C-alpha cells in the first residue's frame, strides 16, 4: 500500500507553534496502525471552562486556520463540535472532533487520518496544542465565541422545506463515494437543528410496534415528480424521518398522509449507504409557526 505523508500546513493549517502548554503535550496520545489511519488525541484543563463558550472559540480558531466548521451537539455538561479538514487536490480531508466538558473543565481534540495517510506525531501534537491553548475562560472567550457564531450560525435553527433538505443531502452524497468523503459530508448535518416543513408521508403509530415506544416516527414526503428541467434523479430516493416523543401522540394522530407538518429536531444520523439513503432527526417537536 502506498502511504501519503501529510505536511503540517495541510493537517492543521498552521506552522509549528513556538510554545505549547506542557500539559497538552503530555496528554497527547497516538494509536492505531497508520496503514488503516492512525488516531491522535489530546486535551487541556481550563479552570472555569464553559462548554458552549469553548466550542465557540474553537470555531473561530478553526476558521482562521482554514477549517470548515460542522455542527455542535450537547448532552448534559458535554458539548461536541465537528471540524472538517478540507480536501485538496493532493490530500483527502478528514473530520476532527472537539469535546468540551463543563463538569471536568476539560477540552479534548481528536482525529483519525484516512487509510494510507501518514503524519509525524510531533507535527499533529504541535497543531492540536496550538489550537487548544488559545481557548480561554471568561469575558474575552465569550466575545470570541459570539463573533464566531455570528459567522457559522451553528447555534441557530435552520428553517427548511422537507423537499429542499432531501435535495440538499441527495446532491451532497450523489457526488461522494469514498468513506472519508462520506464522513466529512455527514459531519455537516449530524447535530445540527432544523425546523422542517413539509407534507406527511406516513406516521408509525405505537400500536404498530412490538414494544412500548418512547418515540413515534413521522416520515416526510421527499419524492418530486420527474422533471428534466431540474435534473432530479428518481433513483436517488431518500427517507427523511423525525423521532417524535410519544407525548405528542395526540398531535400525530391528527395527521393524515398529505397533511402539512412543521417539526423542529436535531439530525441524529445520515445514512447514505442505506437503500434508500436516510436522514433521521431526533427530539422532534411540533413547531408553532413557520418562517
Phi and psi in degrees as a GROMACS rama.xvg file:
@    title "Ramachandran Plot"
@    xaxis  label "Phi"
@    yaxis  label "Psi"
@TYPE xy
-85.1109  123.243  UNK-2
-97.5724  137.493  UNK-3
-107.698  122.073  UNK-4
-87.8081  129.612  UNK-5
-98.1207  129.288  UNK-6
-71.5264  156.549  UNK-7
-60.1561  -37.9165  UNK-8
-63.8022  -27.834  UNK-9
-77.7429  -40.2496  UNK-10
-66.4354  -50.3175  UNK-11
-132.971  15.915  UNK-12
63.8482  22.8101  UNK-13
-150.844  161.232  UNK-14
-85.0872  163.404  UNK-15
-54.9063  133.883  UNK-16
-74.3318  150.687  UNK-17
-73.1931  -33.1794  UNK-18
-149.468  124.936  UNK-19
-117.034  154.471  UNK-20
-58.8934  134.729  UNK-21
-59.0027  -38.0662  UNK-22
-65.8927  -37.4444  UNK-23
-63.933  -45.491  UNK-24
-66.9626  -37.214  UNK-25
-67.9602  -30.0063  UNK-26
-83.6454  -6.6332  UNK-27
-67.0606  135.13  UNK-28
-135.375  147.757  UNK-29
-130.336  145.986  UNK-30
-153.06  167.123  UNK-31
92.093  160.647  UNK-32
-85.1442  120.459  UNK-33
-53.828  -26.7438  UNK-34
-66.8812  -25.0304  UNK-35
-99.7872  -7.28204  UNK-36
106.588  100.977  UNK-37
-70.61  152.703  UNK-38
-109.794  145.61  UNK-39
-136.391  143.438  UNK-40
-158.049  155.71  UNK-41
-162.215  174.102  UNK-42
-157.247  162.84  UNK-43
-133.928  158.842  UNK-44
-110.182  127.134  UNK-45
-123.808  115.07  UNK-46
-59.6731  132.412  UNK-47
77.7495  18.608  UNK-48
-63.1964  133.37  UNK-49
-110.742  126.233  UNK-50
-61.8803  -41.8768  UNK-51
-65.7619  -42.5116  UNK-52
-62.085  -46.6497  UNK-53
-63.8138  -43.1356  UNK-54
-67.8166  -35.2178  UNK-55
-62.6322  -40.6924  UNK-56
-64.222  -39.5962  UNK-57
-64.734  -30.1559  UNK-58
-63.2646  -44.1245  UNK-59
-64.0093  -46.1666  UNK-60
-59.8686  -44.2875  UNK-61
-65.3814  -44.4305  UNK-62
-61.7255  -38.3434  UNK-63
-62.769  -26.395  UNK-64
-98.1423  4.86142  UNK-65
92.2752  8.51407  UNK-66
-76.4854  158.132  UNK-67
-95.9672  135.105  UNK-68
-92.2551  126.937  UNK-69
-92.2555  -143.818  UNK-70
-96.4559  157.953  UNK-71
-103.017  153.671  UNK-72
-147.49  142.191  UNK-73
-129.984  139.812  UNK-74
-145.63  110.095  UNK-75
63.7036  -125.423  UNK-76
-90.4339  -0.402225  UNK-77
-106.196  130.951  UNK-78
-117.964  143.032  UNK-79
-127.349  135.441  UNK-80
-125.78  134.602  UNK-81
-103.646  126.952  UNK-82
-109.595  151.701  UNK-83
-124.105  117.116  UNK-84
-76.3638  114.299  UNK-85
-66.0185  147.33  UNK-86
-73.5751  149.344  UNK-87
-124.091  178.152  UNK-88
-60.2777  -32.5853  UNK-89
-96.9859  -23.2156  UNK-90
-136.321  141.021  UNK-91
-75.4661  143.669  UNK-92
-80.245  176.245  UNK-93
-160.23  153.419  UNK-94
-81.5622  151.716  UNK-95
-127.764  134.151  UNK-96
-109.355  129.529  UNK-97
-116.054  128.695  UNK-98
-125.343  128.309  UNK-99
-120.951  128.953  UNK-100
-117.325  113.12  UNK-101
-65.4476  -31.5175  UNK-102
-68.625  -38.4264  UNK-103
-100.562  -9.0933  UNK-104
63.474  25.8053  UNK-105
-106.238  144.854  UNK-106
-126.102  123.386  UNK-107
-109.109  152.567  UNK-108
-136.257  136.733  UNK-109
-148.669  150.153  UNK-110
-154.874  162.448  UNK-111
-132.942  128.602  UNK-112
-73.4302  162.709  UNK-113
-74.7175  159.043  UNK-114
-56.6533  129.962  UNK-115
91.8904  -9.96003  UNK-116
-93.0798  143.503  UNK-117
-131.764  158.308  UNK-118
-157.563  151.973  UNK-119
-72.3899  127.362  UNK-120
-54.2571  -36.6666  UNK-121
-66.4612  -30.5236  UNK-122
-71.4743  -42.8463  UNK-123
-62.3142  -45.2865  UNK-124
-59.094  -44.2077  UNK-125
-63.1327  -42.7404  UNK-126
-66.0331  -45.4132  UNK-127
-63.4538  -47.7922  UNK-128
-68.1337  -30.9756  UNK-129
-64.4744  -25.1  UNK-130
-85.8367  -49.0575  UNK-131
-63.2669  -35.7411  UNK-132
-76.0133  -1.05538  UNK-133
-88.8391  -13.0821  UNK-134
-75.7788  136.915  UNK-135
-137.15  157.802  UNK-136
-97.9638  161.644  UNK-137
98.7444  -167.402  UNK-138
-62.2411  -37.4902  UNK-139
-62.4425  -43.2349  UNK-140
-65.29  -37.8169  UNK-141
-59.5088  -43.0074  UNK-142
-65.697  -41.1879  UNK-143
-64.8596  -43.5339  UNK-144
-63.107  -42.7082  UNK-145
-63.8809  -39.7131  UNK-146
-62.8475  -40.832  UNK-147
-66.6398  -45.5838  UNK-148
-70.5319  -21.5974  UNK-149
-65.6922  -20.3957  UNK-150
-100.87  -38.4016  UNK-151
-88.3909  -28.0403  UNK-152
57.9811  29.0652  UNK-153
-68.2394  -21.3451  UNK-154
-98.7223  11.6181  UNK-155
-103.257  155.676  UNK-156
-86.4325  128.707  UNK-157
-91.7758  119.488  UNK-158
-84.428  126.011  UNK-159
-155.411  148.408  UNK-160
-78.1485  146.493  UNK-161
-57.2217  -43.8568  UNK-162
-61.2355  -41.0219  UNK-163
-68.2283  -39.6303  UNK-164
-64.9168  -42.6203  UNK-165
-61.6608  -43.6254  UNK-166
-63.0813  -40.5357  UNK-167
-62.4105  -48.0478  UNK-168
-64.2372  -41.0649  UNK-169
-60.2772  -43.9192  UNK-170
-66.4503  -42.8417  UNK-171
-60.5445  -44.8432  UNK-172
-88.4087  -16.7038  UNK-173
-64.8177  -26.1872  UNK-174
-103.842  6.47577  UNK-175
-124.816  126.182  UNK-176
-117.78  -36.3058  UNK-177
-70.7143  148.596  UNK-178
-60.9641  -37.0011  UNK-179
-62.8837  -38.5095  UNK-180
-70.4887  -34.7088  UNK-181
-62.8894  -44.7522  UNK-182
-61.1989  -42.545  UNK-183
-65.2436  -45.1052  UNK-184
-67.9214  -39.027  UNK-185
-60.0493  -35.3047  UNK-186
-64.6864  -20.0348  UNK-187
-69.4225  -23.7315  UNK-188
-110.496  -45.5788  UNK-189
-61.1861  126.016  UNK-190
95.7683  -14.5812  UNK-191
-83.8164  144.126  UNK-192
-99.1791  130.844  UNK-193
-124.521  145.136  UNK-194
-103.75  104.268  UNK-195
-99.792  129.415  UNK-196
-120.764  128.466  UNK-197
-176.384  -173.634  UNK-198
-92.9446  142.563  UNK-199
-76.658  134.249  UNK-200
-90.4123  -50.4867  UNK-201
-164.422  165.71  UNK-202
-130.25  127.482  UNK-203
-85.9341  98.4925  UNK-204
-77.7898  153.835  UNK-205
-54.3135  -37.451  UNK-206
-66.0978  -10.8795  UNK-207
-87.9921  -5.56087  UNK-208
-107.707  153.57  UNK-209
-81.242  -25.6486  UNK-210
-119.217  153.476  UNK-211
-57.8148  120.815  UNK-212
-86.5202  156.976  UNK-213
-105.303  -17.2828  UNK-214
-136.83  160.084  UNK-215
-124.998  138.176  UNK-216
-89.2564  127.181  UNK-217
-110.673  127.448  UNK-218
-107.356  131.773  UNK-219
-91.6349  150.962  UNK-220
-72.1127  131.679  UNK-221
-131.034  -0.204374  UNK-222
-90.4621  126.454  UNK-223
-96.0061  158.649  UNK-224
-67.5247  138.864  UNK-225
-53.3394  131.288  UNK-226
-147.854  110.046  UNK-227
-62.5385  -27.3336  UNK-228
-68.7291  -31.4643  UNK-229
-92.1151  -12.6359  UNK-230
73.0505  18.0989  UNK-231
-67.9729  129.959  UNK-232
-100.535  109.958  UNK-233
-66.9058  -13.3285  UNK-234
-76.408  -19.1929  UNK-235
-94.9679  60.4831  UNK-236
-72.4699  157.502  UNK-237
-145.165  141.611  UNK-238
-97.7023  124.764  UNK-239
-119.558  112.743  UNK-240
-132.866  152.232  UNK-241
-119.114  131.363  UNK-242
-86.7949  109.377  UNK-243
-104.599  131.935  UNK-244
-55.6681  141.945  UNK-245
-63.0108  -17.0788  UNK-246
-63.7393  -17.2347  UNK-247
-96.8815  20.7014  UNK-248
-60.4607  -35.1986  UNK-249
-62.5401  -41.4268  UNK-250
-62.9821  -45.199  UNK-251
-66.5855  -36.2007  UNK-252
-65.0879  -21.8315  UNK-253
-83.4998  -3.18233  UNK-254
-97.1875  137.672  UNK-255
-117.772  156.479  UNK-256
-52.7252  129.954  UNK-257
97.7934  -17.4524  UNK-258
-68.3073  155.605  UNK-259
-90.9703  143.732  UNK-260
-145.754  148.39  UNK-261
-127.839  120.846  UNK-262
-131.226  145.444  UNK-263
-109.14  125.3  UNK-264
-155.5  170.967  UNK-265
-108.193  136.376  UNK-266
-65.983  120.799  UNK-267
-91.1857  -40.3038  UNK-268
-157.801  152.574  UNK-269
-127.683  123.367  UNK-270
-122.022  83.6437  UNK-271
-69.8328  -19.8288  UNK-272
-89.6851  -5.93445  UNK-273
-72.8878  160.388  UNK-274
-123.224  106.614  UNK-275
-75.3741  164.411  UNK-276
-60.58  153.432  UNK-277
-138.116  152.092  UNK-278
-127.818  122.919  UNK-279
-115.82  125.59  UNK-280
-103.59  146.143  UNK-281
-121.71  167.254  UNK-282
54.7653  39.0258  UNK-283
-77.4734  131.352  UNK-284
-127.331  142.662  UNK-285
-57.871  133.327  UNK-286
-88.2649  145.054  UNK-287
-79.1501  -21.9084  UNK-288
-154.896  164.662  UNK-289
-120.223  156.95  UNK-290
